[in-house]
Amino acid sequence: MERIGKVYENEEATKGMSAEERLKYHQTRSGPFMEELKEWMERETAEKRVEPNSSLGKATKYFLNNYPGLSAFSMAA
């Protein structure tokens, strides 16, 4: 949750920036958090530490299935 919170903090910090400035800011500051979160979720899923039908399991599945869109700022450039 701390990692997700950091991405939201970064978004708050981009208020008033141009689209290009926001993109660069997120690529630098949010991209690593998103990648770390993705790797953790993949590991938890692979090691079957997350019950697929639990709230966390559903959130994990959603995040992993939608990662390209959720992290578009980290893949652009």
C-alpha positions as CSV (number, residue, x, y, z in Angstrom):
1,M,0.0,0.0,0.0
2,E,2.9,2.3,0.7
3,R,4.1,1.9,-2.9
4,I,0.7,2.7,-4.4
5,G,0.5,5.7,-2.0
6,K,3.9,7.0,-3.4
7,V,2.5,7.0,-6.9
8,Y,-0.5,9.0,-5.8
9,E,1.9,11.4,-3.9
10,N,3.9,11.8,-7.1
11,E,0.7,12.5,-9.1
12,E,-0.2,15.2,-6.6
13,A,3.3,16.7,-7.1
14,T,2.7,17.0,-10.8
15,K,-0.2,19.5,-10.5
16,G,0.5,22.4,-12.7
17,M,3.1,20.7,-14.8
18,S,2.8,20.3,-18.6
19,A,2.0,16.8,-20.0
20,E,5.6,16.3,-20.9
21,E,6.9,17.3,-17.5
22,R,4.4,15.0,-15.8
23,L,5.4,12.1,-18.0
24,K,9.1,12.6,-17.2
25,Y,8.4,13.0,-13.5
26,H,6.4,9.8,-13.4
27,Q,8.9,7.9,-15.5
28,T,11.6,8.8,-13.0
29,R,9.8,8.6,-9.7
30,S,6.7,6.3,-10.2
31,G,8.0,3.9,-12.8
32,P,10.3,2.1,-10.3
33,F,7.6,1.7,-7.7
34,M,5.2,0.3,-10.3
35,E,7.7,-2.2,-11.5
36,E,8.6,-3.3,-8.0
37,L,4.9,-3.7,-7.2
38,K,4.4,-5.8,-10.4
39,E,7.3,-8.1,-9.5
40,W,6.0,-8.6,-6.0
41,M,2.5,-9.4,-7.2
42,E,3.9,-11.9,-9.8
43,R,6.0,-13.5,-7.1
44,E,3.1,-13.8,-4.6
45,T,0.9,-15.2,-7.3
46,A,3.5,-17.7,-8.6
47,E,4.3,-18.9,-5.0
48,K,0.5,-19.2,-4.3
49,R,0.6,-16.9,-1.4
50,V,-2.5,-15.0,-2.6
51,E,-5.9,-16.7,-2.6
52,P,-7.2,-15.9,-6.1
53,N,-10.8,-15.3,-4.9
54,S,-9.8,-13.0,-2.0
55,S,-9.9,-9.2,-2.3
56,L,-6.1,-9.1,-2.6
57,G,-6.2,-11.9,-5.2
58,K,-8.7,-10.0,-7.3
59,A,-6.8,-6.8,-7.0
60,T,-3.6,-8.5,-8.0
61,K,-5.2,-10.1,-11.0
62,Y,-6.6,-6.8,-12.1
63,F,-3.3,-5.0,-11.6
64,L,-1.3,-7.6,-13.6
65,N,-3.9,-7.9,-16.4
66,N,-4.0,-4.1,-16.7
67,Y,-0.4,-3.3,-16.0
68,P,0.4,-1.8,-19.4
69,G,-2.3,0.8,-19.1
70,L,-1.7,1.4,-15.4
71,S,2.0,2.0,-16.0
72,A,1.8,3.7,-19.4
73,F,3.9,6.6,-18.1
74,S,6.7,4.2,-17.3
75,M,6.7,2.6,-20.8
76,A,6.5,5.8,-22.8
77,A,9.6,7.6,-24.0
